[in-house]
Amino acid sequence: MSDTSERHIRRIVIVGGGSAGWMSAAALADATQGRTPIELVESDAIGTVGVGEATIPPIRRFNEQLGIEENAFAAATGGTFKLGIEFVDWTRVGQRYFHPFGGFAPDFDTVPLHQYWLRERLRGDTVPMQEYAMAWAAARAGRFERPLADRRLVLSNYDYAYHFDAALYARYLRGYAEQHGVVRSEGKIVDVQVRGTDGFIEAVVLETGRRIEGDLFIDCSGFRALLIEGSLRCGYEDWRRWLPCDRAVTVGCAVGQDLPPYTRSTARPAGWQWRIPLQHRTGNGHVYCSEFTSEDEATAVLLANLEGEALGGPRLIKFTTGVRREFWSRNCVAIGLAAGFLEPLESTALHLVQSAITRLLALFPDRDCDPLLACEFNRLTRSEYERIRDFLILHYHAQQRDEPLWRHTRAMPVPETLQYKIDQFRNYGHIVAEPLELFQNSNWLAVLLGQEVWPERYHPLADLHAKVDAARYLAGIRDVLARAANSLPTHREYIERHCRSMRLSV
């Protein structure tokens, strides 16, 4: 075995700040234990998109691995807690459903719970599947508490994530990273120098003339993709044929009386609107397709549906849904918006940053940056984007709305990977999520049923288990969940007790 110590990465350069840049800086500083110099270059003159205010449960592991204390973090970022996402008017106007974190109640038999539920539905039971999720029972009641550790107890049977101010999160992680040795340099990059021998990036040059060299470059420059595209020309694959929305107009508003522990997504005639409750404001955005509505019309829809007074003027963000053809090229790894963009319908933006960092650490190179490592990183990253893409397409495709955008997305051909999942579920109630997919069986079940993709039949074994009184068991589950939810503090009470921001008022 050869000694690789002489080929270690001597210096890491991160281009761009924001959530992606500072998440990368914090994780790399922690992983390298201060033995590898890390420099982050960002310019105050270049803004960040900052729409990643809603998250999904894996973000908790990222913070925990860095040793970040949850209450301190939530207080510093204006954070609140999230038990899932409520979808309003997606299938048709007037209909709503909930995508819970942590799934549904455990199976009470070898036949999956949802198969018994399907049988009871065909017998006339109209209780929605979400009524068997602890996260929904708590969310509906406006209550929150951390899950219990004892898996035998019903109050262990859910998961949670956060809502927070993305700019404050980046600032929080900047403090962490700088305490762990990361150096921040302010300045605009005006040149990227590439070696003629192998095409590796050698250095970036600032407006001041300062030259910053590195062995490994992390491109967190957002949609500009300064390194991965501007210098290395890796190309971009446009996915608007499946996800046609290409604009978002955003604005904060004053916090209302309620502080719901969940994100809300409401379908609109040419897109959808998010509502994200923070301690100090409510985040709102209208994602829309410019082919079917104008910026003025989209802004009017947003402003007409706020739950409080607007804080500042609306901000427009333009994007193209899709992915980079290569995420890792030579000695450059793109993370965040530089790697690709999937609209925040299921709050995956910061997760894609987190998972890219995790893959980079697992495949961490030496100065040679072996192409085999890049090949595996690219394979896994593309697969993750594609599986999330399919999950998002399902929301647009399986619905009954009658506006031009929705007629278009209902009629469009979908990827074969998604069509296979839909066919399996529509015909047999089978869920076929792959082991490494981000969204697993319970996630697909929540959205498939929420979008009213009804199976034609249920599992045959449900009828052969004659001794199972499914109707009684299901009623019992609903009763237990409701009583457990009512034992919890309200979301607002929990925040006041544990993580109220000293700077911001709830």
C-alpha positions as a Python dict, from the first residue, in 0.01 Angstrom:
ca = {
    (1, 'M'): (0, 0, 0),
    (2, 'S'): (146, 334, -105),
    (3, 'D'): (186, 629, 131),
    (4, 'T'): (-68, 895, 29),
    (5, 'S'): (28, 1155, 289),
    (6, 'E'): (232, 1351, 35),
    (7, 'R'): (-75, 1389, -189),
    (8, 'H'): (-314, 1528, 72),
    (9, 'I'): (-526, 1828, -19),
    (10, 'R'): (-328, 2127, 104),
    (11, 'R'): (-591, 2397, 66),
    (12, 'I'): (-966, 2412, 2),
    (13, 'V'): (-1129, 2716, -156),
    (14, 'I'): (-1505, 2767, -134),
    (15, 'V'): (-1647, 3015, -382),
    (16, 'G'): (-1970, 3173, -256),
    (17, 'G'): (-2134, 3204, 83),
    (18, 'G'): (-2502, 3175, 165),
    (19, 'S'): (-2639, 2854, 314),
    (20, 'A'): (-2454, 2627, 69),
    (21, 'G'): (-2117, 2794, 119),
    (22, 'W'): (-2128, 2811, 495),
    (23, 'M'): (-2277, 2463, 535),
    (24, 'S'): (-1984, 2337, 324),
    (25, 'A'): (-1733, 2539, 521),
    (26, 'A'): (-1865, 2423, 858),
    (27, 'A'): (-1877, 2055, 760),
    (28, 'L'): (-1534, 2056, 593),
    (29, 'A'): (-1377, 2235, 890),
    (30, 'D'): (-1526, 1978, 1125),
    (31, 'A'): (-1420, 1684, 906),
    (32, 'T'): (-1061, 1800, 849),
    (33, 'Q'): (-1014, 1886, 1217),
    (34, 'G'): (-840, 2212, 1133),
    (35, 'R'): (-551, 2039, 955),
    (36, 'T'): (-646, 2163, 607),
    (37, 'P'): (-668, 2541, 548),
    (38, 'I'): (-1011, 2641, 418),
    (39, 'E'): (-1088, 2980, 266),
    (40, 'L'): (-1434, 3099, 167),
    (41, 'V'): (-1461, 3382, -85),
    (42, 'E'): (-1781, 3583, -106),
    (43, 'S'): (-1886, 3933, -204),
    (44, 'D'): (-2131, 4143, -9),
    (45, 'A'): (-2227, 4301, -341),
    (46, 'I'): (-2367, 3970, -470),
    (47, 'G'): (-2690, 3864, -304),
    (48, 'T'): (-2808, 3512, -226),
    (49, 'V'): (-3137, 3348, -324),
    (50, 'G'): (-3219, 3254, 35),
    (51, 'V'): (-3548, 3068, -21),
    (52, 'G'): (-3446, 2761, 179),
    (53, 'E'): (-3639, 2847, 493),
    (54, 'A'): (-3825, 2516, 520),
    (55, 'T'): (-3635, 2191, 570),
    (56, 'I'): (-3686, 1818, 606),
    (57, 'P'): (-3579, 1594, 899),
    (58, 'P'): (-3224, 1502, 781),
    (59, 'I'): (-3113, 1861, 855),
    (60, 'R'): (-3123, 1763, 1222),
    (61, 'R'): (-2846, 1509, 1165),
    (62, 'F'): (-2633, 1771, 991),
    (63, 'N'): (-2660, 2006, 1288),
    (64, 'E'): (-2608, 1725, 1539),
    (65, 'Q'): (-2290, 1608, 1364),
    (66, 'L'): (-2151, 1958, 1401),
    (67, 'G'): (-2242, 1958, 1770),
    (68, 'I'): (-2495, 2241, 1727),
    (69, 'E'): (-2737, 2270, 2019),
    (70, 'E'): (-3091, 2278, 1884),
    (71, 'N'): (-3246, 2542, 2109),
    (72, 'A'): (-2958, 2786, 2063),
    (73, 'F'): (-2971, 2735, 1687),
    (74, 'A'): (-3349, 2787, 1671),
    (75, 'A'): (-3329, 3104, 1879),
    (76, 'A'): (-3046, 3244, 1666),
    (77, 'T'): (-3227, 3182, 1336),
    (78, 'G'): (-3582, 3277, 1430),
    (79, 'G'): (-3658, 2909, 1397),
    (80, 'T'): (-3983, 2720, 1441),
    (81, 'F'): (-4063, 2352, 1407),
    (82, 'K'): (-4211, 2159, 1118),
    (83, 'L'): (-4408, 1834, 1133),
    (84, 'G'): (-4483, 1814, 762),
    (85, 'I'): (-4642, 1999, 470),
    (86, 'E'): (-5008, 2076, 413),
    (87, 'F'): (-5110, 2080, 45),
    (88, 'V'): (-5415, 2292, -31),
    (89, 'D'): (-5612, 2287, -360),
    (90, 'W'): (-5358, 2065, -536),
    (91, 'T'): (-5584, 1785, -652),
    (92, 'R'): (-5872, 2028, -705),
    (93, 'V'): (-5991, 2351, -547),
    (94, 'G'): (-6130, 2285, -200),
    (95, 'Q'): (-5931, 1966, -134),
    (96, 'R'): (-5634, 1945, 102),
    (97, 'Y'): (-5405, 1682, 246),
    (98, 'F'): (-5102, 1652, 472),
    (99, 'H'): (-4759, 1500, 407),
    (100, 'P'): (-4646, 1398, 758),
    (101, 'F'): (-4290, 1354, 877),
    (102, 'G'): (-4223, 1015, 1033),
    (103, 'G'): (-4488, 826, 843),
    (104, 'F'): (-4801, 658, 969),
    (105, 'A'): (-4893, 437, 1262),
    (106, 'P'): (-4712, 101, 1273),
    (107, 'D'): (-4867, -196, 1100),
    (108, 'F'): (-5077, -408, 1338),
    (109, 'D'): (-5047, -716, 1118),
    (110, 'T'): (-4820, -861, 846),
    (111, 'V'): (-5044, -690, 594),
    (112, 'P'): (-4948, -320, 564),
    (113, 'L'): (-5175, -78, 747),
    (114, 'H'): (-5263, 113, 432),
    (115, 'Q'): (-5392, -205, 269),
    (116, 'Y'): (-5649, -249, 546),
    (117, 'W'): (-5730, 122, 511),
    (118, 'L'): (-5789, 71, 137),
    (119, 'R'): (-6026, -216, 208),
    (120, 'E'): (-6223, -10, 461),
    (121, 'R'): (-6239, 277, 212),
    (122, 'L'): (-6395, 50, -48),
    (123, 'R'): (-6648, -49, 219),
    (124, 'G'): (-6749, 315, 266),
    (125, 'D'): (-6508, 449, 532),
    (126, 'T'): (-6423, 811, 441),
    (127, 'V'): (-6154, 883, 705),
    (128, 'P'): (-5838, 1014, 526),
    (129, 'M'): (-5513, 821, 561),
    (130, 'Q'): (-5344, 1120, 723),
    (131, 'E'): (-5559, 1061, 1033),
    (132, 'Y'): (-5326, 771, 1115),
    (133, 'A'): (-5013, 988, 1137),
    (134, 'M'): (-4898, 1122, 1474),
    (135, 'A'): (-4738, 1423, 1299),
    (136, 'W'): (-5075, 1525, 1155),
    (137, 'A'): (-5257, 1480, 1486),
    (138, 'A'): (-5010, 1720, 1649),
    (139, 'A'): (-4994, 1961, 1353),
    (140, 'R'): (-5372, 1989, 1326),
    (141, 'A'): (-5389, 2077, 1696),
    (142, 'G'): (-5107, 2331, 1660),
    (143, 'R'): (-4892, 2139, 1909),
    (144, 'F'): (-4528, 2038, 1922),
    (145, 'E'): (-4281, 1848, 2137),
    (146, 'R'): (-3971, 1649, 2052),
    (147, 'P'): (-4050, 1281, 1992),
    (148, 'L'): (-3987, 1042, 2278),
    (149, 'A'): (-3700, 795, 2247),
    (150, 'D'): (-3896, 488, 2356),
    (151, 'R'): (-4023, 338, 2028),
    (152, 'R'): (-4301, 156, 2212),
    (153, 'L'): (-4476, 487, 2282),
    (154, 'V'): (-4701, 663, 2033),
    (155, 'L'): (-4523, 995, 2094),
    (156, 'S'): (-4210, 846, 1940),
    (157, 'N'): (-4386, 779, 1611),
    (158, 'Y'): (-4317, 1102, 1420),
    (159, 'D'): (-4032, 1318, 1302),
    (160, 'Y'): (-3971, 1689, 1258),
    (161, 'A'): (-3761, 1950, 1084),
    (162, 'Y'): (-3728, 2329, 1102),
    (163, 'H'): (-3837, 2655, 952),
    (164, 'F'): (-3568, 2921, 982),
    (165, 'D'): (-3432, 3236, 824),
    (166, 'A'): (-3179, 3117, 565),
    (167, 'A'): (-2967, 3432, 598),
    (168, 'L'): (-2952, 3392, 976),
    (169, 'Y'): (-2863, 3023, 936),
    (170, 'A'): (-2575, 3114, 705),
    (171, 'R'): (-2459, 3373, 959),
    (172, 'Y'): (-2480, 3116, 1240),
    (173, 'L'): (-2275, 2863, 1045),
    (174, 'R'): (-2025, 3132, 950),
    (175, 'G'): (-1958, 3187, 1319),
    (176, 'Y'): (-1914, 2813, 1368),
    (177, 'A'): (-1684, 2778, 1067),
    (178, 'E'): (-1465, 3074, 1161),
    (179, 'Q'): (-1429, 2940, 1514),
    (180, 'H'): (-1302, 2620, 1351),
    (181, 'G'): (-1041, 2796, 1142),
    (182, 'V'): (-1218, 2887, 817),
    (183, 'V'): (-1098, 3217, 673),
    (184, 'R'): (-1348, 3441, 496),
    (185, 'S'): (-1228, 3672, 219),
    (186, 'E'): (-1448, 3951, 91),
    (187, 'G'): (-1422, 4026, -277),
    (188, 'K'): (-1553, 3977, -626),
    (189, 'I'): (-1385, 3712, -840),
    (190, 'V'): (-1284, 3850, -1180),
    (191, 'D'): (-1079, 3559, -1314),
    (192, 'V'): (-1049, 3183, -1274),
    (193, 'Q'): (-709, 3042, -1368),
    (194, 'V'): (-699, 2689, -1510),
    (195, 'R'): (-386, 2476, -1556),
    (196, 'G'): (-308, 2400, -1916),
    (197, 'T'): (-170, 2055, -1837),
    (198, 'D'): (-481, 1891, -1692),
    (199, 'G'): (-758, 2153, -1687),
    (200, 'F'): (-762, 2173, -1307),
    (201, 'I'): (-855, 2504, -1148),
    (202, 'E'): (-538, 2657, -1008),
    (203, 'A'): (-658, 2982, -854),
    (204, 'V'): (-925, 3249, -845),
    (205, 'V'): (-833, 3615, -877),
    (206, 'L'): (-1016, 3891, -693),
    (207, 'E'): (-1097, 4241, -816),
    (208, 'T'): (-815, 4368, -593),
    (209, 'G'): (-566, 4151, -782),
    (210, 'R'): (-526, 3901, -500),
    (211, 'R'): (-474, 3546, -622),
    (212, 'I'): (-619, 3261, -411),
    (213, 'E'): (-476, 2917, -488),
    (214, 'G'): (-624, 2583, -393),
    (215, 'D'): (-614, 2208, -453),
    (216, 'L'): (-989, 2154, -419),
    (217, 'F'): (-1252, 2412, -517),
    (218, 'I'): (-1614, 2405, -399),
    (219, 'D'): (-1848, 2601, -625),
    (220, 'C'): (-2127, 2751, -412),
    (221, 'S'): (-2175, 3051, -639),
    (222, 'G'): (-2544, 2986, -695),
    (223, 'F'): (-2712, 3011, -1033),
    (224, 'R'): (-2400, 3183, -1174),
    (225, 'A'): (-2207, 2854, -1138),
    (226, 'L'): (-1888, 3055, -1174),
    (227, 'L'): (-1648, 2759, -1166),
    (228, 'I'): (-1839, 2448, -1273),
    (229, 'E'): (-1997, 2621, -1573),
    (230, 'G'): (-1822, 2954, -1620),
    (231, 'S'): (-1477, 2792, -1633),
    (232, 'L'): (-1524, 2415, -1676),
    (233, 'R'): (-1829, 2426, -1908),
    (234, 'C'): (-1996, 2118, -1768),
    (235, 'G'): (-2334, 2194, -1922),
    (236, 'Y'): (-2687, 2195, -1785),
    (237, 'E'): (-2983, 1963, -1841),
    (238, 'D'): (-3315, 2148, -1855),
    (239, 'W'): (-3609, 1969, -1687),
    (240, 'R'): (-3879, 2227, -1761),
    (241, 'R'): (-4060, 1977, -1983),
    (242, 'W'): (-4169, 1811, -1655),
    (243, 'L'): (-4146, 2098, -1408),
    (244, 'P'): (-4238, 2405, -1612),
    (245, 'C'): (-4243, 2670, -1338),
    (246, 'D'): (-3954, 2912, -1394),
    (247, 'R'): (-4017, 3209, -1166),
    (248, 'A'): (-4085, 3286, -801),
    (249, 'V'): (-4190, 3611, -642),
    (250, 'T'): (-4127, 3628, -267),
    (251, 'V'): (-4212, 3854, 24),
    (252, 'G'): (-4217, 3836, 402),
    (253, 'C'): (-4519, 3936, 606),
    (254, 'A'): (-4603, 3997, 969),
    (255, 'V'): (-4662, 3693, 1188),
    (256, 'G'): (-5029, 3611, 1237),
    (257, 'Q'): (-5210, 3486, 1545),
    (258, 'D'): (-5138, 3124, 1462),
    (259, 'L'): (-4792, 2971, 1464),
    (260, 'P'): (-4857, 2640, 1285),
    (261, 'P'): (-4588, 2371, 1313),
    (262, 'Y'): (-4597, 2293, 941),
    (263, 'T'): (-4538, 2442, 598),
    (264, 'R'): (-4835, 2515, 374),
    (265, 'S'): (-4832, 2486, -5),
    (266, 'T'): (-5139, 2619, -186),
    (267, 'A'): (-5190, 2556, -556),
    (268, 'R'): (-5270, 2864, -766),
    (269, 'P'): (-5393, 2888, -1129),
    (270, 'A'): (-5039, 2911, -1271),
    (271, 'G'): (-4828, 2766, -991),
    (272, 'W'): (-4830, 2744, -612),
    (273, 'Q'): (-4770, 2955, -303),
    (274, 'W'): (-4572, 2869, 9),
    (275, 'R'): (-4628, 2987, 364),
    (276, 'I'): (-4345, 2934, 614),
    (277, 'P'): (-4403, 3058, 971),
    (278, 'L'): (-4093, 3190, 1152),
    (279, 'Q'): (-4070, 3356, 1490),
    (280, 'H'): (-4021, 3706, 1346),
    (281, 'R'): (-4202, 3689, 1013),
    (282, 'T'): (-4388, 3459, 778),
    (283, 'G'): (-4209, 3368, 457),
    (284, 'N'): (-4425, 3367, 144),
    (285, 'G'): (-4353, 3292, -218),
    (286, 'H'): (-4545, 3230, -539),
    (287, 'V'): (-4375, 2982, -772),
    (288, 'Y'): (-4523, 3014, -1120),
    (289, 'C'): (-4480, 2943, -1490),
    (290, 'S'): (-4419, 3257, -1696),
    (291, 'E'): (-4584, 3091, -1996),
    (292, 'F'): (-4919, 3098, -1820),
    (293, 'T'): (-4913, 3421, -1619),
    (294, 'S'): (-4725, 3750, -1600),
    (295, 'E'): (-4501, 3880, -1323),
    (296, 'D'): (-4759, 4144, -1231),
    (297, 'E'): (-5038, 3887, -1212),
    (298, 'A'): (-4824, 3647, -1007),
    (299, 'T'): (-4728, 3927, -767),
    (300, 'A'): (-5092, 4029, -729),
    (301, 'V'): (-5189, 3671, -642),
    (302, 'L'): (-4912, 3655, -380),
    (303, 'L'): (-4998, 3986, -216),
    (304, 'A'): (-5370, 3909, -213),
    (305, 'N'): (-5310, 3590, -15),
    (306, 'L'): (-5084, 3703, 269),
    (307, 'E'): (-5190, 3645, 630),
    (308, 'G'): (-5028, 3964, 756),
    (309, 'E'): (-4891, 4300, 644),
    (310, 'A'): (-4619, 4273, 378),
    (311, 'L'): (-4268, 4349, 504),
    (312, 'G'): (-4092, 4521, 217),
    (313, 'G'): (-4146, 4483, -154),
    (314, 'P'): (-4177, 4158, -351),
    (315, 'R'): (-3861, 4006, -496),
    (316, 'L'): (-3844, 3816, -826),
    (317, 'I'): (-3627, 3506, -874),
    (318, 'K'): (-3580, 3347, -1216),
    (319, 'F'): (-3469, 2986, -1248),
    (320, 'T'): (-3451, 2688, -1479),
    (321, 'T'): (-3531, 2356, -1318),
    (322, 'G'): (-3264, 2097, -1397),
    (323, 'V'): (-2917, 1971, -1315),
    (324, 'R'): (-2557, 2014, -1410),
    (325, 'R'): (-2434, 1740, -1645),
    (326, 'E'): (-2135, 1697, -1415),
    (327, 'F'): (-2141, 1802, -1051),
    (328, 'W'): (-1775, 1716, -990),
    (329, 'S'): (-1529, 1795, -1268),
    (330, 'R'): (-1151, 1775, -1225),
    (331, 'N'): (-1084, 1944, -888),
    (332, 'C'): (-1413, 2133, -865),
    (333, 'V'): (-1733, 2020, -689),
    (334, 'A'): (-2057, 2214, -735),
    (335, 'I'): (-2288, 2229, -433),
    (336, 'G'): (-2626, 2398, -399),
    (337, 'L'): (-2773, 2604, -682),
    (338, 'A'): (-2451, 2576, -880),
    (339, 'A'): (-2527, 2202, -907),
    (340, 'G'): (-2894, 2225, -1001),
    (341, 'F'): (-3234, 2355, -903),
    (342, 'L'): (-3552, 2179, -796),
    (343, 'E'): (-3834, 2406, -685),
    (344, 'P'): (-3891, 2405, -307),
    (345, 'L'): (-4221, 2218, -322),
    (346, 'E'): (-4097, 1949, -80),
    (347, 'S'): (-3832, 2165, 94),
    (348, 'T'): (-3535, 1975, -50),
    (349, 'A'): (-3297, 2263, -132),
    (350, 'L'): (-3087, 2250, 184),
    (351, 'H'): (-3105, 1872, 193),
    (352, 'L'): (-2939, 1857, -149),
    (353, 'V'): (-2660, 2073, -9),
    (354, 'Q'): (-2630, 1846, 293),
    (355, 'S'): (-2626, 1523, 95),
    (356, 'A'): (-2368, 1660, -151),
    (357, 'I'): (-2140, 1747, 140),
    (358, 'T'): (-2188, 1399, 287),
    (359, 'R'): (-2095, 1238, -46),
    (360, 'L'): (-1793, 1462, -86),
    (361, 'L'): (-1665, 1364, 258),
    (362, 'A'): (-1723, 994, 183),
    (363, 'L'): (-1532, 1027, -147),
    (364, 'F'): (-1283, 1289, -28),
    (365, 'P'): (-993, 1306, -275),
    (366, 'D'): (-625, 1377, -263),
    (367, 'R'): (-465, 1630, -495),
    (368, 'D'): (-498, 1396, -794),
    (369, 'C'): (-881, 1409, -772),
    (370, 'D'): (-912, 1063, -927),
    (371, 'P'): (-1187, 1071, -1196),
    (372, 'L'): (-1329, 749, -1048),
    (373, 'L'): (-1427, 945, -737),
    (374, 'A'): (-1591, 1213, -947),
    (375, 'C'): (-1771, 946, -1149),
    (376, 'E'): (-1927, 791, -838),
    (377, 'F'): (-2014, 1130, -692),
    (378, 'N'): (-2184, 1228, -1017),
    (379, 'R'): (-2372, 898, -1042),
    (380, 'L'): (-2511, 920, -690),
    (381, 'T'): (-2591, 1290, -713),
    (382, 'R'): (-2774, 1258, -1042),
    (383, 'S'): (-2975, 965, -908),
    (384, 'E'): (-3081, 1167, -605),
    (385, 'Y'): (-3190, 1463, -817),
    (386, 'E'): (-3385, 1235, -1051),
    (387, 'R'): (-3572, 1058, -771),
    (388, 'I'): (-3665, 1390, -607),
    (389, 'R'): (-3763, 1524, -949),
    (390, 'D'): (-4004, 1235, -994),
    (391, 'F'): (-4159, 1298, -653),
    (392, 'L'): (-4220, 1662, -743),
    (393, 'I'): (-4363, 1575, -1085),
    (394, 'L'): (-4620, 1351, -914),
    (395, 'H'): (-4776, 1659, -748),
    (396, 'Y'): (-4821, 1830, -1085),
    (397, 'H'): (-4925, 1525, -1285),
    (398, 'A'): (-5182, 1353, -1059),
    (399, 'Q'): (-5447, 1622, -1020),
    (400, 'Q'): (-5784, 1734, -1155),
    (401, 'R'): (-5751, 2113, -1187),
    (402, 'D'): (-5871, 2279, -1507),
    (403, 'E'): (-5640, 2579, -1566),
    (404, 'P'): (-5397, 2573, -1865),
    (405, 'L'): (-5086, 2493, -1656),
    (406, 'W'): (-5257, 2206, -1479),
    (407, 'R'): (-5411, 2062, -1794),
    (408, 'H'): (-5061, 2069, -1947),
    (409, 'T'): (-4890, 1890, -1655),
    (410, 'R'): (-5170, 1633, -1626),
    (411, 'A'): (-5136, 1541, -1995),
    (412, 'M'): (-4757, 1546, -2020),
    (413, 'P'): (-4559, 1220, -2046),
    (414, 'V'): (-4371, 1158, -1723),
    (415, 'P'): (-4036, 978, -1672),
    (416, 'E'): (-4061, 600, -1692),
    (417, 'T'): (-3930, 570, -1336),
    (418, 'L'): (-4228, 770, -1207),
    (419, 'Q'): (-4483, 603, -1434),
    (420, 'Y'): (-4376, 264, -1300),
    (421, 'K'): (-4440, 379, -943),
    (422, 'I'): (-4781, 520, -1036),
    (423, 'D'): (-4881, 201, -1221),
    (424, 'Q'): (-4777, -23, -932),
    (425, 'F'): (-4977, 183, -686),
    (426, 'R'): (-5281, 243, -905),
    (427, 'N'): (-5316, -126, -985),
    (428, 'Y'): (-5218, -296, -659),
    (429, 'G'): (-5153, -36, -388),
    (430, 'H'): (-4787, -132, -399),
    (431, 'I'): (-4520, 128, -316),
    (432, 'V'): (-4187, 70, -487),
    (433, 'A'): (-3948, 333, -350),
    (434, 'E'): (-3585, 229, -380),
    (435, 'P'): (-3370, 181, -65),
    (436, 'L'): (-3149, 488, -122),
    (437, 'E'): (-3428, 727, -221),
    (438, 'L'): (-3478, 1032, -3),
    (439, 'F'): (-3855, 989, -9),
    (440, 'Q'): (-3952, 646, 114),
    (441, 'N'): (-4275, 443, 126),
    (442, 'S'): (-4463, 662, 373),
    (443, 'N'): (-4379, 977, 175),
    (444, 'W'): (-4500, 830, -152),
    (445, 'L'): (-4810, 693, 20),
    (446, 'A'): (-4901, 1034, 162),
    (447, 'V'): (-4874, 1212, -171),
    (448, 'L'): (-5022, 937, -390),
    (449, 'L'): (-5331, 919, -171),
    (450, 'G'): (-5337, 1294, -117),
    (451, 'Q'): (-5338, 1347, -495),
    (452, 'E'): (-5612, 1082, -517),
    (453, 'V'): (-5426, 816, -707),
    (454, 'W'): (-5666, 546, -591),
    (455, 'P'): (-5559, 180, -616),
    (456, 'E'): (-5802, -44, -801),
    (457, 'R'): (-5762, -325, -550),
    (458, 'Y'): (-5613, -394, -209),
    (459, 'H'): (-5382, -673, -94),
    (460, 'P'): (-5555, -1015, -118),
    (461, 'L'): (-5418, -1124, 219),
    (462, 'A'): (-5630, -860, 394),
    (463, 'D'): (-5938, -1074, 327),
    (464, 'L'): (-5765, -1395, 437),
    (465, 'H'): (-5683, -1254, 782),
    (466, 'A'): (-6042, -1298, 898),
    (467, 'K'): (-5964, -1253, 1268),
    (468, 'V'): (-5830, -900, 1220),
    (469, 'D'): (-6097, -644, 1304),
    (470, 'A'): (-5934, -368, 1099),
    (471, 'A'): (-6215, -117, 1148),
    (472, 'R'): (-6182, -140, 1528),
    (473, 'Y'): (-5802, -119, 1517),
    (474, 'L'): (-5812, 187, 1290),
    (475, 'A'): (-6063, 365, 1515),
    (476, 'G'): (-5843, 286, 1814),
    (477, 'I'): (-5539, 435, 1643),
    (478, 'R'): (-5724, 759, 1573),
    (479, 'D'): (-5833, 787, 1934),
    (480, 'V'): (-5485, 723, 2072),
    (481, 'L'): (-5324, 977, 1838),
    (482, 'A'): (-5577, 1247, 1921),
    (483, 'R'): (-5531, 1202, 2296),
    (484, 'A'): (-5152, 1200, 2261),
    (485, 'A'): (-5156, 1519, 2054),
    (486, 'N'): (-5370, 1700, 2310),
    (487, 'S'): (-5116, 1617, 2582),
    (488, 'L'): (-4848, 1825, 2404),
    (489, 'P'): (-4778, 2196, 2454),
    (490, 'T'): (-4879, 2432, 2178),
    (491, 'H'): (-4611, 2518, 1925),
    (492, 'R'): (-4593, 2872, 2056),
    (493, 'E'): (-4566, 2753, 2418),
    (494, 'Y'): (-4283, 2519, 2324),
    (495, 'I'): (-4086, 2799, 2155),
    (496, 'E'): (-4146, 3043, 2443),
    (497, 'R'): (-4024, 2781, 2688),
    (498, 'H'): (-3718, 2653, 2501),
    (499, 'C'): (-3591, 2869, 2214),
    (500, 'R'): (-3753, 3211, 2196),
    (501, 'S'): (-3526, 3451, 2018),
    (502, 'M'): (-3393, 3727, 2239),
    (503, 'R'): (-3363, 3952, 1936),
    (504, 'L'): (-3698, 3874, 1780),
    (505, 'S'): (-4045, 3859, 1925),
    (506, 'V'): (-4280, 3567, 1869),
}
